[in-house]
Every structure is written in C-alpha cells, then in structure tokens.
Amino acid sequence: MVDLDLQIPTAFDPFAEAKDSGAPGAKEYVHIRIQQRNGKKSLTTVQGLRKEFSYEKILKDVKKEFCCNGNVVQDKELGKVIQLQGDQRKNVSQFLISAGIVKKDQIKIHGF
C-alpha cells in the first residue's frame, strides 16, 4: 500500500496568534490624534498604550526630546491619555517605534 499524507480539516482560528502573543490584539491600536484649540494652537493626544508602561516616564522622554509641554490625563472611557502641545503626531509615532513600545502596524494617526 501507499502511505498518503492526509490532513483532516479542523476549525481554524485566525486570531489564535494574536491571543498568544504579548503584543496588543488585532483591534488594539495606539491612536495618535490632533485636536484644534484656538487659532493655530493644537493638542496631540496619544491613547491605547498598554497599561504596564509608565506613562509618566514616556511623557518625560517625549517632552525632553521634542521640546514641548504635556501631561497625562485619566479619562473614564479611554483610560490614561497623553496630551502634548502642538502637532507632534509624526514625532510621537517615530519615538514610540524607535523606543520599541509599539510596532509600526499598531499605530493609527488621525487628523487633518
């Protein structure tokens, strides 16, 4: 007789890898938004970082790196949100990627 390699079909879970890895899941992104204040003034917000990170240390490094002011705000629905002065969307996304906090495909940049 001839031995055949047969594969029996089983239920396939496309999100099994995302659940096993320590990275944020398929729907968990880091959202970087810009909010217009008054005139030319704007505010950049960063939300969706994992809770195990120290938001205060990230904020301290970002403030020093980009010469801007900012703070961490506790929101009821969104959790902790980092707010920065000015349009820092590209700077913050590059900083988070280079620091190894998130991967490039986990960042969503919103605004204008």
Summary of the structure (lengths in Angstrom):
residues: 112
radius of gyration: 19.8
end to end distance: 67.6
largest distance: 81.7
contacts: 244
relative contact order: 0.20
helix: 27%
strand: 26%
